[in-house]
Amino acid sequence: MNKKILIVEDDVEISNMVKKYLTKEGFDVKTAFDGESALKVFSEDSFDIILLDLMLPKINGMDFMRVIREKSLIPILIMSAKDSDVDKALGLGLGADDYIAKPFSMIELLARIKATIRRATVYSKEKSKGDNDKIIIGDLEVDIDNFSVNKHGKKVELTFKEFEILKLFIKNPNRVFTKALIYNTIWQDNYYGDDNIINVHMRRLREKIEDNPSKPKYIKTLWGIGYKLGEV
């Protein structure tokens, strides 16, 4: 069965161009030109990935993501002309899986889409194995099988990427991870030195699991080297 893509883009020319290319590549593609209609399309069908522009009419891309993340872990790839750290931080912090700046090549977009879908598929298969793997570290209880984290008995809401990063450190307690290694492992893609993606995810993760994010105890920073699980 062909993978299904929802393109949420208000520029009709760009939307049609991307749809035409991806359809030729064997994808089943649907489009929406504003956030409101996109939510309607999403509620009526199932998709493997969402390609999302940030600057949308009616409901903007950020608010659209907030609604989607309340109900689904579907991969979201942001595509936006506003290639600023602010937009990246906001988008990725809300649970986007990747970011591509306009103008982009169709070959790069296709590679990003395939990599993102592949990661989500691998995670889904791992989760279905049901290894009932629960790990206690400090005040955190991490349930690998059920993709959940509790702190002091209360659930901590993590995005897919945040959970994968935390799991990476917990399962490798004595290992130091560079940003390149984290990116290669979690995103399963080559690292080109864009620290922003790692920085945003690490900051958001720490805000959720640390008592004091500015003085983290679970994930320690080794300046100039990378990160390591703290001795809690």
C-alpha positions in Angstrom: 0.0 0.0 0.0 1.3 3.5 -0.9 2.4 5.7 1.9 -0.1 8.6 2.4 1.0 12.2 2.8 -0.9 15.3 3.8 0.5 18.6 2.4 -0.6 21.7 4.4 0.6 24.6 2.3 -1.2 27.8 1.4 0.9 28.5 -1.7 -1.1 26.6 -4.4 1.9 26.6 -6.8 4.2 25.0 -4.3 1.6 22.6 -3.1 0.8 21.4 -6.6 4.4 21.1 -7.5 5.2 19.0 -4.4 2.1 16.9 -4.9 2.9 16.2 -8.5 6.4 15.1 -7.7 5.5 12.9 -4.7 2.6 11.3 -6.6 5.1 10.3 -9.4 7.3 8.8 -6.6 4.4 6.5 -5.6 2.9 8.4 -2.7 -0.8 8.9 -2.1 -1.0 12.7 -1.6 -3.8 15.0 -0.2 -3.6 18.7 0.2 -5.0 21.5 2.4 -4.5 25.2 2.0 -5.2 26.4 5.5 -5.0 25.0 9.0 -8.7 24.7 9.5 -9.4 22.6 6.4 -6.2 20.6 7.2 -7.6 19.5 10.5 -10.8 18.4 8.8 -8.8 16.4 6.2 -6.7 14.8 8.9 -9.8 13.8 10.9 -11.3 12.1 7.9 -8.3 10.0 6.8 -5.1 8.4 8.0 -1.7 9.5 6.9 2.0 8.5 7.3 3.4 12.0 7.4 2.4 15.6 7.3 4.3 18.3 5.3 3.5 21.5 7.1 4.0 25.2 6.2 4.1 27.5 9.2 2.5 30.6 7.7 -1.1 29.4 7.2 -4.4 31.3 7.1 -7.3 30.6 9.6 -5.2 28.3 11.9 -1.4 28.8 11.7 1.1 26.0 11.5 2.0 26.2 15.2 -1.6 26.0 16.4 -2.2 23.2 13.9 0.7 21.2 15.4 -0.6 21.7 18.9 -3.9 20.2 18.0 -2.4 17.3 16.1 0.0 16.5 19.0 -2.9 16.2 21.4 -4.1 13.2 19.5 -1.4 11.8 17.3 2.4 11.0 17.0 2.3 11.2 13.3 5.6 12.5 11.8 5.5 16.2 10.9 8.0 17.8 8.6 8.0 21.6 8.6 8.7 23.4 5.3 8.9 27.1 5.7 10.5 30.2 4.1 11.2 31.7 7.5 14.4 29.9 8.1 15.2 31.4 11.5 16.2 29.9 14.8 13.0 31.2 16.3 10.8 29.3 13.9 12.9 26.2 14.2 12.8 26.3 18.0 9.0 26.9 18.1 8.3 24.2 15.5 10.6 21.5 16.8 9.6 22.3 20.3 6.0 21.6 19.5 6.8 18.1 18.2 7.9 18.5 14.6 10.2 15.7 13.5 12.2 17.6 11.0 12.6 21.0 9.2 13.4 21.9 5.7 13.8 25.5 4.5 12.3 26.9 1.4 13.4 26.9 -1.3 14.3 23.2 -1.2 15.1 20.6 -3.8 12.6 17.9 -4.5 15.4 15.3 -4.1 16.2 16.5 -0.6 12.5 16.7 0.4 12.0 13.1 -0.8 15.0 11.9 1.2 13.7 13.7 4.3 10.2 12.2 3.9 11.5 8.6 3.4 13.9 8.9 6.4 11.2 10.3 8.7 8.6 7.6 7.7 11.3 4.9 8.1 12.1 6.0 11.6 8.5 6.1 12.6 7.9 2.6 11.1 10.9 1.1 13.0 9.7 2.7 16.2 6.2 1.3 15.7 7.6 -2.2 15.2 9.8 -2.0 18.2 6.9 -0.8 20.4 4.7 -3.7 19.2 7.2 -6.3 20.5 6.1 -5.5 24.0 9.2 -6.1 26.0 7.7 -4.6 29.2 10.9 -2.8 29.8 10.6 -0.3 32.7 13.6 1.6 34.0 13.7 3.6 37.2 16.2 6.5 37.4 16.0 9.0 40.1 12.5 10.3 40.3 11.7 9.1 36.8 10.0 5.8 35.8 10.5 5.2 32.1 8.3 2.6 30.4 10.0 1.7 27.2 7.2 -0.6 26.0 4.4 1.9 26.5 6.3 5.0 25.5 5.6 6.8 28.8 7.5 8.6 31.5 6.3 9.3 35.0 7.9 11.7 37.5 6.9 11.6 41.1 4.0 9.4 39.9 2.7 12.0 37.4 2.9 11.5 33.7 5.4 13.5 31.7 4.3 14.3 28.2 7.2 13.8 25.8 7.3 14.0 22.0 8.5 11.0 20.0 12.0 12.6 19.6 12.3 13.6 23.2 11.4 10.1 24.4 13.9 8.6 22.0 16.7 10.8 23.2 15.9 10.0 26.9 15.8 6.3 26.0 19.2 6.6 24.3 20.9 7.9 27.4 19.1 5.6 29.8 20.0 2.5 27.8 23.6 3.6 27.5 24.4 5.0 31.0 28.2 5.1 30.7 28.4 6.5 27.2 29.1 10.1 26.1 27.1 11.2 23.1 28.3 14.0 20.8 25.6 16.0 19.0 26.5 14.3 15.8 26.1 10.9 17.3 22.7 11.8 18.8 21.5 13.1 15.5 22.8 10.1 13.5 21.2 7.7 16.0 17.8 9.4 16.6 17.3 11.0 13.2 19.2 8.2 11.3 20.6 10.8 9.0 23.9 12.5 8.3 24.7 15.4 10.6 25.7 18.6 8.9 26.5 20.7 12.0 23.0 22.2 12.6 23.2 22.3 16.4 19.8 24.0 16.6 17.8 20.8 16.2 19.7 19.0 19.0 19.7 22.1 21.3 16.0 22.6 21.0 15.1 19.0 21.7 17.5 18.8 24.6 16.2 22.1 26.1 12.6 20.9 25.8 13.4 17.5 27.3 15.2 19.1 30.2 12.3 21.5 30.9 10.0 18.4 31.3 12.2 16.0 33.3 14.5 18.2 35.3 13.7 19.9 38.6 16.0 22.7 37.5 16.7 22.7 33.7 19.6 25.1 34.1 21.3 22.6 36.4 20.3 19.3 35.0 20.9 16.1 36.9 19.6 13.5 34.4 21.4 14.6 31.2 24.7 16.3 31.9 26.5 18.5 29.4 30.2 17.9 28.9 31.3 21.2 27.4 33.0 20.8 24.1 32.3 17.1 24.0 28.6 16.3 24.2 26.1 14.8 26.8 26.1 12.0 29.3 23.5 10.4 31.7 24.0 11.9 35.1 24.6 9.8 38.2 21.3 10.3 39.9 
